[in-house]
């Protein structure tokens, strides 16, 4: 488990109140859950995303993540079409715990309104929201 | 099971020790308790294969003393406490008057006139008032919960860790028996061959002021066996793999011991609260039963999910569920209409908007 003091929130990402992160590459957004989220959830045992190919609006649920003790919904940080789901998580859901911003990514989205990125939080603001002093 | 307000949270003696060890502390049954340290799966495996220590000091302990102590216990509990002898423990429950269960508990016979009852933290006050109401024979009652710490040292290597700390013969201590004596230099420590994990081991009861000394001694002795602190999260996955009931999930004020599969601790050799109605259930059958199931479709069952038959008809509810760390599959317990509660029966768990296939299996799920 990540200790609060060693928690990592990369500056090049945008963050939501529901603890997703977004990495924008042109009009493509790569999305996952934050280090804080994976630490709060504990051991993740199943990531269920069955929305590949669907176009969803910002804040719509795109899947769920099941930890040993709890289940949590995943929400779209931005509107767009889900181009790809990280198939690697099928056999290796613990990648979300081990590498939330790398191997633990969840979906790739073609953004329909890239300006929505401006409504998301910076690493600094997200850190403040979670109460993590780093 | 959750506490109502954070401000009323009680703390256990070793709170600072757990925080120092990196525990995630959460409110549970009115106490701030360690739920995990390095992660539930790793902690679970430590207990199944090695040895780990749970601080379960939130549990309640009552001492009942007097000529009428056994009589009181016999009238309020479902198991037959007259079978106990000095140094013997019994699993039992307190049935209520309307077919449910006030609590499940352990009954320790310390001597012929002295018993210790170990109850769930969330039910301490309820149980105390319940016992008081039935205590017509002037049995002396002491609630020692607040001054008692309890460490559960569980796993196949537990005996190797604890035996060097005491002259009590732990190696030959039978399951569900106990001794009281000097332990890690502390007098009057009670050690019982009990636990809630199915991994073997002991539970160690001490006064709060001795808790740190005993914790440190256990970890020093256990170092070479890779001993680790274990949180309540892994306690839950371990007990569920064994099919052990958790009060508030699998049994409560509205479930009968017969429905819950606790017929083996419900003895009609004596009269006790609601025994006539429970005998009737035992003789004539019940309409629903607690059963174990395994998921066939991918998904994880959780407390409160509905269960349906293949035609979509409601047949029951999940009481506990998790991904089993030892078996690497999703398992659960549920109350099911009796016709569906038999091994091999196909059921469908409503997980969000889907009905996922599962099959009823025998418990325990895990065999060591």
Interface residues (C-beta under 8 A of the other chain):
Chain A: X1 X3 X42 X43 X45 X46 X48 X64 X66 X68 X69 X71 X97
Chain B: X22 X24 X35 X36 X37 X38 X39 X40 X41 X233 X236 X237 X298 X299 X300 X302 X322 X323 X325 X352
